[in-house]
């Protein structure tokens, strides 16, 4: 089932909210595709979210200017007059720092990089399953609630290890002072390994972080490994874009990975996932 899949029976008009008795969070859905917006809005409402929908970027910006508040924004890229990246830039310029996930049919990595550079937290293709989107949303919302519910001592906002700096309050990563544009999922994988340096982290533990415990992967009993390798490959590529000698993510063949000190001399050599799997969207990784 993709994000597009639903049976559109009825939906709120653009700019109005679909209410549930006890909503998990309030979501702004900004998309000019009426059928997609209606279908996804119904799906999210069924999952317990309160959805405020907009058919263009301008009314969404007006909503925020009038004091409207949501917990998360789902934003389409291609819209008339004001596209998604421009909406995001205007939000940030106006001090609106609500988390944003881009939903788009544009799968090229340059769009993902532009979205993350512009301040989005994640980038999800519309062809992905609804469960993937719900998982990404829950990770963000749980992070917000966790921060707001902390009592006593303020929560740690930054974690540093060697050249790595993780901004825990806004899920941003830096390497030697240079920003690494990671998706929220990629950030959480780095955080999992880096906060346990030199400790072996299994394929399954990383996969469970992405999908939740008990998620059944396809393509045989070890099908989830290809999916994890694809994530690790993308993470390594992003770090090496700013440091060609980055080699802190070490292989533990047959088990998983560890965050090391990068002194094993492998440099930018060939790693396990570089030969076993291609992009996340390839057949071996389709279980995600």
JOKAPE-V256303 format. One record per residue. PHI is phi in radians with two decimals (* if undefined). OMEGA is omega in radians with two decimals (999 if undefined). BURIAL is # if it has 16 or more other C-alpha atoms within 10 Angstrom, else .. Layout:
BEGIN
PHI,OMEGA,BURIAL + PHI,OMEGA,BURIAL
END
This chain:
BEGIN
*,3.13,. + -1.60,3.12,. + -1.00,-3.11,# + -1.26,-2.98,# + -1.36,3.02,. + -2.97,3.07,# + -1.88,-3.06,. + -1.22,-3.14,. + -1.76,3.07,. + -2.71,3.13,. + -2.72,3.10,# + -1.19,3.03,# + -1.19,3.11,. + -0.92,3.12,# + 1.62,3.11,# + -2.00,-3.03,. + -1.93,2.96,# + -1.66,-2.99,# + -1.73,2.93,# + -2.13,-3.06,# + -1.09,-3.14,. + -2.42,-3.02,. + -1.25,3.06,# + -1.20,-3.12,# + -2.95,3.10,# + -1.75,-3.02,# + -2.12,2.98,# + -1.68,3.14,# + -1.92,-3.05,# + -2.03,-3.09,# + -2.78,-3.11,# + -1.49,3.10,# + -1.47,-3.03,. + -1.04,-3.10,. + -1.17,3.12,. + -1.11,-3.11,# + -1.09,3.13,# + -1.15,-3.10,# + -1.13,-3.13,# + -1.16,3.11,# + -1.03,3.11,# + -1.16,3.11,# + -1.07,-3.12,# + -1.16,3.10,# + -1.10,3.10,# + -1.10,3.14,. + -1.46,3.07,. + 1.82,3.13,# + -1.65,2.97,# + -1.61,-3.01,# + -1.97,3.01,# + -1.91,-3.00,# + -1.87,3.12,# + -2.41,-3.10,# + -1.62,3.11,# + -2.65,-3.14,# + -1.29,-3.05,# + -1.07,3.12,. + -1.12,3.08,. + -1.16,3.10,# + -1.12,3.08,# + -1.08,3.11,. + -1.01,3.13,# + -1.21,3.12,. + -1.10,-3.14,. + -1.50,3.09,. + 1.68,3.13,. + -1.11,-3.10,. + -2.32,3.03,. + -2.45,3.11,. + -1.60,-3.09,# + -2.76,3.11,# + -2.05,2.99,# + -1.82,-2.91,# + -2.16,3.06,# + -1.34,3.14,# + -1.49,-3.05,# + -1.55,3.06,# + -2.43,-3.13,# + -1.17,3.08,. + 1.19,-3.08,. + -2.12,-3.11,. + -1.39,-3.01,# + -1.06,-3.11,# + -1.16,3.07,# + -1.22,3.07,. + -1.06,3.13,# + -1.07,-3.14,# + -1.09,3.13,# + -1.18,3.08,. + -1.05,-3.10,# + -1.19,3.12,. + -1.13,3.14,. + -1.59,3.11,. + 1.39,3.11,. + -1.57,-3.00,. + -1.85,3.12,. + -1.07,-3.14,. + -1.04,-3.10,# + -2.19,2.96,# + -2.00,3.06,# + -1.45,3.00,# + -2.01,-3.02,# + -2.74,3.01,# + -1.59,-3.11,. + -1.46,-3.02,# + -1.69,-3.11,. + -1.11,-3.07,. + -1.09,-3.14,. + -1.11,3.11,. + -1.26,3.08,# + -1.06,-3.14,# + -1.10,3.12,# + -1.13,3.13,. + -1.12,-3.13,# + -1.16,3.10,# + -1.12,-3.13,. + -1.35,3.08,. + 2.02,3.07,# + -1.27,3.12,# + -1.62,-3.11,# + -2.72,-3.01,# + -2.54,-3.06,# + -2.18,3.09,# + -1.25,-3.10,# + -1.15,3.14,# + -1.35,-3.12,. + -1.26,-3.11,# + -1.24,3.11,# + -1.03,-3.11,# + -1.06,3.10,. + -1.13,3.12,# + -1.06,-3.13,# + -1.07,3.13,. + -1.13,3.14,# + -1.09,3.12,# + -1.09,-3.08,# + -1.16,3.10,. + -1.05,3.14,. + -1.19,-3.07,# + -1.17,3.10,# + -1.10,3.09,. + -1.12,3.11,# + -1.12,-3.12,# + -1.13,3.13,. + -1.07,3.13,. + -1.19,-3.07,# + -1.31,-3.10,. + -1.62,3.13,. + -1.11,3.09,. + -2.02,3.10,. + 1.20,-3.09,. + -1.15,3.11,. + -1.09,-3.13,. + -1.16,3.09,. + -1.10,-3.08,. + -1.82,-3.10,. + -2.60,3.07,. + -2.22,-3.10,. + -2.21,3.09,. + -2.60,-3.08,. + 1.05,3.13,. + -1.42,-3.09,. + -1.50,3.03,# + -2.31,3.12,# + -1.94,3.07,# + -1.53,-3.01,# + -1.29,-3.10,# + -1.35,3.14,. + -2.28,3.06,# + 0.97,3.10,# + -2.02,3.14,# + -2.12,3.05,# + -2.26,3.07,# + -2.21,-3.10,# + 0.96,3.11,. + 1.46,-3.12,. + -1.83,-3.07,. + -1.24,3.05,# + -1.90,-3.07,# + -1.46,3.12,# + -1.70,2.95,# + -1.22,3.13,# + -1.06,3.12,# + -1.10,3.12,# + -1.10,3.11,# + -1.04,-3.11,# + -1.16,3.07,# + -1.16,3.10,# + -1.06,-3.14,# + -1.05,3.14,# + -1.01,-3.10,# + -1.34,-3.02,# + -1.21,3.12,# + -1.44,3.04,. + -2.29,-3.02,. + -1.03,3.12,# + 1.13,3.07,# + -1.82,-3.12,. + -1.30,3.13,# + -2.01,-3.01,# + -1.31,3.03,# + -0.94,-3.05,# + -1.13,-3.14,# + -1.14,3.10,. + -1.16,3.14,# + -1.10,3.12,# + -1.12,3.08,# + -1.08,-3.09,. + -1.32,-2.96,# + -1.92,-3.04,# + 1.69,-3.10,. + -1.13,3.08,. + 1.55,3.11,. + -1.13,-3.08,. + -1.62,3.12,. + -1.54,3.13,# + -1.58,3.06,. + 1.05,3.04,. + 1.55,-3.06,. + -1.12,3.14,. + -1.99,-3.09,. + -1.07,-3.11,# + -1.17,-3.09,# + -1.12,3.13,# + -1.09,3.13,# + -1.15,3.13,# + -1.15,3.13,# + -1.04,3.14,# + -1.11,3.09,# + -1.09,-3.12,# + -1.10,3.12,# + -1.04,-3.14,# + -1.13,3.13,# + -1.10,3.11,# + -1.04,-3.14,# + -1.06,-3.12,. + -1.21,3.09,# + -1.19,-3.11,# + -1.26,3.06,# + -1.15,3.11,. + -1.89,3.11,. + -2.62,-3.08,. + -1.09,-3.14,. + -1.72,-3.13,. + -1.03,3.13,# + -2.69,-3.09,# + -1.47,3.10,# + -1.60,-3.03,# + -1.78,3.10,# + -1.40,2.86,# + -2.09,-2.99,. + -0.88,3.11,. + 1.43,-3.11,. + -2.15,-3.09,. + 2.92,-3.04,# + -2.47,3.02,# + -2.51,3.04,# + -1.65,-3.12,# + -1.85,-3.10,# + -1.65,3.07,# + 1.26,-3.07,. + -1.89,-3.10,. + -1.52,3.01,. + 1.37,-3.13,. + -1.37,-3.13,. + 0.97,-3.12,. + -1.72,-3.10,. + -1.25,-3.11,. + -1.34,3.11,. + -2.03,-3.06,. + -0.92,-3.06,. + -1.29,-3.13,# + -1.18,-3.12,. + -1.92,-3.05,. + -1.60,-3.00,. + -2.65,3.10,# + -1.73,-3.09,# + -1.33,3.13,# + -0.99,-3.06,# + -1.43,3.13,. + -1.27,-3.05,. + -1.01,-3.10,. + -1.09,-3.06,# + -1.76,-3.02,# + -1.15,-3.13,# + -1.10,3.14,# + -1.20,999,#
END
